[in-house]
Amino acid sequence: MAQVLRAAVAAACAGGLFSRLQAPVPTGRAFSTPQSSRRVASAAVWALGRLNHVAIAVPDLEKARAFYRDVLGAQVSEVSPLPEHGVSVVFVDLGNTKLELLHPLGKDSPIAGFLQKNKAGGMHHVCIEVDDINAAVMDLKEKKIRSLSAEAKIGAHGKPVIFLHPKDCGGVLVELEQA
């Protein structure tokens, strides 16, 4: 699963954000690279880490939660409302990463708008850890990569996060999270 997700992220961002930050991802079977040999983004200022989660917007949170728990047998968290982000979230533990199920919390939720356009739900964003989010934000601004907010905010894991504009990331909404 992790190899498929890494390949999907690499393919989706080809020519976008990641091509500016790292050397091309090698093709073939080996996607996993030891932490010590990963390339840094910009002169050792900050580095990308592991895939933290893939977020999926769902129209029915309890139905989606039951599917992953009861049908697939995954460990599934309780529902956590995050009013400051306008969403309720459930995390599905996959061992090496997570799925984040997103459901609107209030009519002004950004997920409500997404679900109006995508009635059945769908992939919303990918979240990748960084070792220094403040350095990453400054570096990306210098490289003309837009973010959806002026600065990082506290995310669902209690850590600083920032979302990068999909138009600058090969059509993918990318969330960076402090490792």
MARFILUM-899337 format. One line per field, with one value per residue: residue in one letter; y negated, z, x negated of N, C-alpha, C in turn; residue number from 1. Coordinates in steps of 0.02 Angstrom, whole numbers, plus 50000, padded with zeros to 5 digits. Each point is the difference from the previous one (the first is absolute). Layout:
REM residues N
residu <- [A, ...]
nnorth <- [Y, ...]
nup <- [Z, ...]
neast <- [X, ...]
canorth <- [Y, ...]
caup <- [Z, ...]
caeast <- [X, ...]
cnorth <- [Y, ...]
cup <- [Z, ...]
ceast <- [X, ...]
num <- [NUM, ...]
REM end
This chain:
REM residues 179
residu <- [M, A, Q, V, L, R, A, A, V, A, A, A, C, A, G, G, L, F, S, R, L, Q, A, P, V, P, T, G, R, A, F, S, T, P, Q, S, S, R, R, V, A, S, A, A, V, W, A, L, G, R, L, N, H, V, A, I, A, V, P, D, L, E, K, A, R, A, F, Y, R, D, V, L, G, A, Q, V, S, E, V, S, P, L, P, E, H, G, V, S, V, V, F, V, D, L, G, N, T, K, L, E, L, L, H, P, L, G, K, D, S, P, I, A, G, F, L, Q, K, N, K, A, G, G, M, H, H, V, C, I, E, V, D, D, I, N, A, A, V, M, D, L, K, E, K, K, I, R, S, L, S, A, E, A, K, I, G, A, H, G, K, P, V, I, F, L, H, P, K, D, C, G, G, V, L, V, E, L, E, Q, A]
nnorth <- [50060, 49999, 50054, 50022, 49981, 50023, 50053, 50002, 49987, 50042, 50043, 49988, 50000, 50044, 49966, 50017, 49997, 50065, 49984, 49949, 50048, 50052, 50044, 50019, 50024, 50046, 50024, 50044, 50051, 49974, 49983, 50047, 49944, 50023, 49982, 50031, 50036, 49977, 49974, 49946, 49960, 49965, 50020, 50058, 49957, 50042, 50052, 50030, 50020, 50038, 50040, 49948, 49972, 50035, 49941, 50027, 49959, 50006, 50018, 50060, 49964, 50012, 49991, 49948, 49977, 50019, 49973, 49951, 49990, 50004, 49968, 49949, 49992, 49936, 49975, 49980, 49936, 49969, 49973, 49957, 49960, 49964, 49966, 49993, 50062, 50000, 50048, 50058, 50031, 50051, 50029, 50026, 50041, 49988, 49984, 49993, 49989, 49946, 50014, 49940, 50021, 49958, 49966, 49964, 49948, 49993, 49954, 49968, 50064, 49999, 50048, 49957, 49951, 50037, 50017, 49935, 49997, 50037, 50012, 50044, 49940, 50004, 50013, 49974, 50031, 49987, 50032, 49958, 50036, 49946, 49995, 49949, 49996, 49965, 50038, 50052, 49969, 49979, 50060, 50029, 49952, 50008, 50062, 49952, 50043, 49994, 49971, 50038, 49992, 49944, 50040, 50043, 50048, 50008, 50061, 50051, 50002, 49938, 50005, 49955, 49973, 50010, 49972, 50035, 49947, 50033, 49938, 49996, 50049, 49986, 49954, 50010, 50001, 49966, 50040, 49952, 50049, 49962, 50032]
nup <- [50000, 50042, 49966, 50000, 50064, 50013, 49963, 50031, 50058, 49986, 49977, 50052, 50030, 49951, 49999, 50059, 50059, 49996, 49937, 50035, 50040, 49961, 50002, 49936, 50012, 50021, 49938, 50004, 50032, 50004, 50039, 50043, 50031, 50025, 50060, 50016, 49951, 50032, 49942, 50014, 50020, 50044, 49978, 50016, 49973, 49960, 50024, 49945, 50033, 50043, 49963, 50025, 49951, 49976, 49984, 50024, 49959, 50051, 49963, 50020, 50053, 50028, 49941, 49988, 50061, 49993, 49940, 50020, 50050, 49976, 49943, 50008, 50059, 49980, 50032, 50030, 49998, 50056, 49992, 49970, 50031, 49947, 50044, 50023, 49977, 50036, 50034, 49989, 50039, 49962, 50040, 49943, 50047, 49956, 50058, 49934, 49999, 49985, 50004, 49977, 50034, 49953, 50045, 49964, 50032, 49984, 49981, 50040, 50012, 49992, 50043, 50027, 49984, 50026, 50051, 49995, 49988, 50054, 49978, 49968, 50002, 50030, 49969, 50058, 50038, 49991, 50054, 49994, 50040, 50036, 49997, 49959, 50026, 50048, 49999, 50000, 50043, 50033, 49996, 50013, 50045, 50016, 49999, 50025, 50051, 49979, 50056, 50031, 50040, 50036, 50048, 50029, 50003, 50058, 49981, 49969, 49988, 50004, 49936, 49988, 49961, 49936, 49964, 49950, 49961, 49984, 49980, 50057, 50009, 49937, 50027, 50044, 50044, 50017, 50052, 50028, 50036, 50054, 49988]
neast <- [49959, 49948, 49978, 50061, 50007, 49938, 50014, 50059, 49970, 49950, 50046, 50039, 49942, 49997, 49945, 50022, 50027, 50010, 50014, 50026, 50023, 50011, 49952, 50005, 50061, 49957, 50001, 50047, 49975, 49940, 50050, 49987, 49984, 49943, 50021, 49944, 50027, 50054, 50019, 49965, 50049, 49967, 49942, 50029, 50044, 50032, 50034, 50021, 50052, 50033, 50036, 50032, 50037, 50050, 50026, 50056, 50032, 50042, 50054, 49982, 49981, 50058, 50028, 49961, 50011, 50064, 49995, 49959, 50043, 50062, 49991, 49957, 50029, 50002, 49947, 50056, 49982, 50013, 50060, 49959, 50042, 49986, 50036, 49937, 50009, 50056, 49968, 50027, 49955, 49983, 49956, 49979, 49980, 49951, 49975, 49989, 50065, 50036, 50064, 50016, 50053, 50021, 50034, 50044, 49977, 50064, 50044, 49957, 50005, 49934, 50012, 50044, 49958, 49951, 50041, 50011, 49934, 49990, 50061, 49962, 49970, 49942, 49943, 49983, 49955, 49935, 49979, 49949, 49963, 49983, 49935, 50014, 50061, 49972, 49946, 50041, 50040, 49947, 49972, 50059, 50007, 49936, 50022, 50039, 49995, 50063, 50019, 50044, 49948, 49999, 50022, 49959, 50046, 50030, 49977, 50028, 49935, 50023, 49983, 49953, 50047, 49987, 50048, 49974, 50000, 50056, 50012, 49967, 50044, 50002, 50042, 49951, 50049, 49946, 50004, 49964, 49972, 49990, 49943]
canorth <- [49940, 49941, 49991, 49975, 49930, 49960, 49995, 49956, 49932, 49981, 49990, 49942, 49939, 49996, 49934, 49951, 49985, 50046, 49997, 49943, 50010, 50060, 50036, 50043, 50063, 50053, 50046, 50069, 50026, 49974, 49931, 49984, 49977, 49986, 49929, 49966, 49988, 49959, 49935, 49944, 49958, 49940, 49988, 50027, 49958, 50043, 50062, 50038, 50063, 50053, 49987, 50006, 50027, 49980, 49979, 50016, 49968, 50050, 49971, 50032, 50019, 50063, 50054, 50010, 50027, 50070, 50037, 50014, 50040, 50063, 50037, 50010, 50021, 49953, 49964, 49937, 49957, 49969, 49937, 49941, 49937, 49948, 49941, 49949, 50018, 50012, 50070, 50056, 50046, 50068, 50027, 50072, 50018, 50052, 50024, 49957, 49933, 49996, 49965, 49952, 49991, 49932, 49986, 49930, 49980, 49935, 49987, 49961, 50045, 50010, 50067, 49995, 49978, 50056, 50051, 49975, 50014, 50072, 50026, 50064, 49991, 50015, 49979, 49928, 49977, 50043, 49966, 50022, 49970, 49964, 49995, 49931, 49970, 49928, 49994, 50022, 49947, 49944, 50022, 50008, 49932, 49975, 50037, 49981, 50050, 49968, 50039, 49978, 49955, 49962, 50036, 50065, 50004, 50064, 50047, 50053, 50037, 49953, 49976, 49950, 50023, 49950, 50029, 49970, 49992, 50055, 49978, 50000, 50067, 50048, 50015, 50036, 49961, 50030, 49975, 50014, 50003, 50004, 50068]
caup <- [50000, 50004, 49936, 49953, 50017, 49981, 49927, 49980, 50017, 49954, 49934, 50001, 50009, 49951, 49969, 50047, 50061, 50018, 49953, 50018, 50066, 50007, 49939, 49980, 50035, 49956, 49981, 50020, 50060, 50063, 50014, 50069, 50006, 50070, 50020, 49995, 49931, 49964, 49980, 50034, 49954, 49978, 50035, 50067, 50043, 50022, 49962, 50000, 50038, 49975, 49987, 50064, 49986, 49942, 50025, 49957, 50020, 49998, 50014, 50059, 50039, 50036, 49950, 49979, 50059, 50006, 49944, 50014, 50061, 50000, 49938, 49987, 50062, 50020, 50063, 49982, 50058, 50011, 49964, 50034, 49969, 49999, 49979, 49972, 49930, 49969, 49981, 50047, 49970, 50025, 49972, 49988, 50007, 49952, 50021, 49976, 49988, 50020, 49961, 50039, 49972, 50014, 49991, 50018, 50066, 49986, 49929, 49973, 49996, 49933, 49977, 49973, 49931, 49962, 49990, 49953, 49933, 49997, 50043, 50030, 50037, 49962, 50029, 50011, 50001, 50029, 50053, 50004, 50056, 49988, 50064, 50025, 49960, 49990, 49947, 49938, 49978, 49974, 49938, 49948, 49979, 49956, 49937, 49971, 50012, 50041, 50053, 50009, 50057, 50006, 50042, 50023, 50053, 50035, 49965, 50036, 50044, 50049, 49974, 49947, 49931, 49950, 49937, 49941, 49947, 49951, 49934, 50002, 50020, 49951, 50009, 50063, 50061, 50042, 50068, 50033, 50072, 50039, 50024]
caeast <- [50041, 49957, 49967, 50050, 50013, 49942, 49999, 50055, 49980, 49947, 50029, 50045, 49962, 49947, 49999, 50027, 49963, 49946, 49945, 49958, 49971, 49960, 49982, 50056, 50009, 49980, 50053, 49984, 50032, 49975, 50018, 49981, 49932, 49984, 50005, 49936, 49979, 50048, 49975, 50032, 50035, 49965, 49937, 50004, 50041, 50055, 50004, 50063, 50000, 50043, 50070, 50036, 50067, 50039, 50065, 50057, 50062, 50055, 50065, 50029, 49942, 50011, 50000, 49930, 49965, 50020, 49971, 49929, 49995, 50037, 49989, 49929, 49967, 49948, 50009, 50032, 50008, 50065, 50009, 49974, 50019, 49949, 50038, 49956, 49989, 50065, 50005, 49994, 49952, 49989, 49938, 49997, 49929, 49979, 49934, 49946, 50028, 50071, 50050, 50038, 50067, 50022, 50072, 50012, 50025, 50029, 50011, 49944, 49943, 49971, 50018, 50069, 49993, 49971, 50051, 50050, 49974, 49985, 50053, 49982, 49938, 49940, 49937, 49998, 49931, 49948, 49962, 49930, 49965, 49938, 49963, 50002, 50054, 49989, 49951, 50032, 50046, 49960, 49967, 50050, 50021, 49947, 50005, 50065, 50051, 50050, 50034, 50069, 50003, 49938, 49953, 50022, 50050, 49998, 50043, 50036, 49954, 49972, 49935, 50009, 50011, 50017, 50023, 49972, 50050, 49997, 49976, 49927, 49979, 50024, 50071, 50011, 49997, 49948, 49994, 49937, 50009, 49939, 49989]
cnorth <- [49937, 49988, 49971, 49926, 49956, 49991, 49952, 49927, 49976, 49986, 49937, 49936, 49993, 49932, 49946, 49990, 50046, 49998, 49942, 50013, 50058, 50027, 50045, 50065, 50056, 50045, 50070, 50017, 49964, 49926, 49978, 49982, 49987, 49925, 49963, 49984, 49961, 49933, 49946, 49953, 49942, 49988, 50018, 49955, 50039, 50060, 50030, 50063, 50050, 49975, 50010, 50029, 49977, 49985, 50012, 49965, 50050, 49966, 50029, 50029, 50067, 50060, 50015, 50031, 50074, 50042, 50020, 50046, 50070, 50043, 50015, 50020, 49954, 49972, 49930, 49959, 49980, 49937, 49943, 49937, 49949, 49935, 49946, 50013, 50015, 50072, 50045, 50051, 50067, 50023, 50076, 50018, 50057, 50028, 49954, 49929, 50002, 49975, 49953, 49991, 49932, 49993, 49928, 49993, 49928, 49986, 49960, 50042, 50003, 50069, 50001, 49979, 50055, 50052, 49976, 50015, 50075, 50036, 50065, 49995, 50015, 49975, 49924, 49973, 50055, 49958, 50032, 49964, 49963, 49991, 49930, 49962, 49925, 49988, 50020, 49945, 49942, 50018, 50005, 49933, 49970, 50034, 49990, 50056, 49969, 50048, 49972, 49957, 49965, 50036, 50066, 49993, 50067, 50046, 50053, 50039, 49955, 49972, 49947, 50032, 49939, 50037, 49960, 50000, 50056, 49979, 49998, 50070, 50053, 50021, 50035, 49950, 50036, 49965, 50019, 49997, 50006, 50071, 50002]
cup <- [50000, 49934, 49949, 50014, 49981, 49925, 49976, 50014, 49951, 49930, 49997, 50002, 49950, 49965, 50046, 50059, 50010, 49951, 50016, 50065, 50005, 49932, 49981, 50040, 49953, 49983, 50020, 50066, 50064, 50008, 50068, 50002, 50074, 50013, 49987, 49929, 49960, 49983, 50038, 49948, 49974, 50044, 50073, 50048, 50029, 49955, 50004, 50041, 49968, 49983, 50065, 49988, 49932, 50026, 49948, 50027, 49991, 50016, 50063, 50041, 50036, 49952, 49978, 50056, 50007, 49944, 50017, 50061, 49991, 49937, 49989, 50062, 50024, 50070, 49981, 50063, 50010, 49958, 50043, 49964, 50006, 49976, 49968, 49926, 49963, 49978, 50061, 49965, 50036, 49967, 49996, 49999, 49953, 50018, 49979, 49984, 50023, 49943, 50048, 49965, 50024, 49986, 50023, 50071, 49991, 49925, 49968, 49993, 49929, 49972, 49972, 49927, 49956, 49985, 49955, 49929, 49989, 50047, 50036, 50044, 49956, 50034, 50003, 50000, 50024, 50050, 50006, 50057, 49975, 50068, 50028, 49958, 49988, 49944, 49933, 49973, 49970, 49933, 49943, 49976, 49953, 49931, 49965, 50003, 50049, 50053, 50008, 50062, 50006, 50041, 50022, 50056, 50034, 49967, 50046, 50048, 50053, 49980, 49947, 49931, 49955, 49936, 49942, 49944, 49948, 49931, 49997, 50014, 49953, 50009, 50065, 50058, 50047, 50068, 50025, 50076, 50033, 50028, 50075]
ceast <- [49957, 49965, 50048, 50013, 49941, 49997, 50054, 49983, 49947, 50027, 50043, 49961, 49942, 50003, 50026, 49953, 49940, 49942, 49955, 49962, 49952, 49980, 50058, 50002, 49980, 50059, 49979, 50033, 49979, 50017, 49975, 49926, 49985, 50000, 49934, 49980, 50052, 49970, 50038, 50028, 49957, 49940, 50004, 50040, 50058, 50004, 50070, 49991, 50047, 50070, 50038, 50069, 50025, 50069, 50054, 50061, 50057, 50066, 50033, 49942, 50008, 50000, 49928, 49960, 50015, 49968, 49928, 49992, 50030, 49988, 49927, 49960, 49945, 50015, 50024, 50011, 50074, 50003, 49974, 50023, 49943, 50033, 49956, 49983, 50065, 50010, 50006, 49955, 50001, 49935, 50003, 49926, 49984, 49932, 49945, 50023, 50073, 50042, 50035, 50067, 50025, 50074, 50012, 50028, 50025, 50002, 49943, 49937, 49972, 50017, 50071, 49997, 49972, 50054, 50058, 49979, 49988, 50047, 49982, 49937, 49940, 49937, 49997, 49928, 49953, 49962, 49932, 49966, 49938, 49964, 50000, 50051, 49988, 49949, 50031, 50046, 49960, 49967, 50050, 50027, 49949, 50003, 50067, 50052, 50049, 50027, 50070, 50009, 49932, 49947, 50030, 50051, 49993, 50052, 50030, 49956, 49969, 49933, 50013, 50005, 50011, 50019, 49970, 50051, 49993, 49974, 49924, 49972, 50029, 50072, 50017, 49996, 49951, 50000, 49931, 50012, 49933, 49993, 49992]
num <- [1, 2, 3, 4, 5, 6, 7, 8, 9, 10, 11, 12, 13, 14, 15, 16, 17, 18, 19, 20, 21, 22, 23, 24, 25, 26, 27, 28, 29, 30, 31, 32, 33, 34, 35, 36, 37, 38, 39, 40, 41, 42, 43, 44, 45, 46, 47, 48, 49, 50, 51, 52, 53, 54, 55, 56, 57, 58, 59, 60, 61, 62, 63, 64, 65, 66, 67, 68, 69, 70, 71, 72, 73, 74, 75, 76, 77, 78, 79, 80, 81, 82, 83, 84, 85, 86, 87, 88, 89, 90, 91, 92, 93, 94, 95, 96, 97, 98, 99, 100, 101, 102, 103, 104, 105, 106, 107, 108, 109, 110, 111, 112, 113, 114, 115, 116, 117, 118, 119, 120, 121, 122, 123, 124, 125, 126, 127, 128, 129, 130, 131, 132, 133, 134, 135, 136, 137, 138, 139, 140, 141, 142, 143, 144, 145, 146, 147, 148, 149, 150, 151, 152, 153, 154, 155, 156, 157, 158, 159, 160, 161, 162, 163, 164, 165, 166, 167, 168, 169, 170, 171, 172, 173, 174, 175, 176, 177, 178, 179]
REM end
